[in-house]
Amino acid sequence: MQFLKIYLIGYFILLLGAGLALWQSGILRQIPGIWLAIGAVVAIGFGIMLAVASGRPAVTTRE
C-alpha cells in the first residue's frame, strides 16, 4: 500500500508540473474550460489505473 501512495503522489506532482508549464506558456488560455476539466478527469483516472496495475501482485499458493 505504501508503494501505491508514493506512485500516486509522484503522478499528481507530474500533472501539476505539466499544468503549470502549460499555464505559464499561455496554452491554457486558448483551451475552453470544459475540455480542461475533461482532460483532468481522464488524467487522474489514468493515474489511478496505472498505480493499481503497478502495485504488488497477490501471491497465491496452490496445494
N, C-alpha and C positions, 0 to 999 in steps of 0.2 A: 504494500500500500504506500510505503514511503516513496518508492520509485515513481509511482503514478502521480503523486503530488508534485514532485520535483519536475517531472516531464511537463505537467500542465502549467506550472509556474513559468518554466522556460518558454513554452509555446506562447503564453499570453504576453510575456515580455517581448518576444519576437513580433507578435501582432501589434503591440503598442509602438515599437520602434518603427515598423513599416508604416503605420498610420501617421506617426509624427513626421516621418520623412516625406510622405505624400502631402501632408498639410503644409509643411514648410516650403515645398516646391510649388505649391499653388494648384496642384492637380485636383485636390478635393473640392475646390470651388466650382469646377466645371461639371461635377457629377451630382445629379439630384439626390436629395436626402434619402428617399426610399430605397434607392439602389445601394447606398452606403449601408443602410440597415440590413438589407437582404444579404449583402456581402459579409457583414459582420456575423450574422447568424450562421451562415454557411461556414465561415472560417472557424467559429467556435465549435460548431458541430463536428467539423473535420478534425480539429484538435482533440476533442474528447474521444472520437473514434480511434485516432492514432494512439492516444495514451492507453486506452483499454486494450488495443490489439498488441501493443508492445510490452504489456505487463508480463509478469512471470506466469508461465504456463502451470496449470494444475498438474500435480504429479498423481498419476493413478497407478495402482498396482493390480495385477491380475493374479488370481490364485488358481 
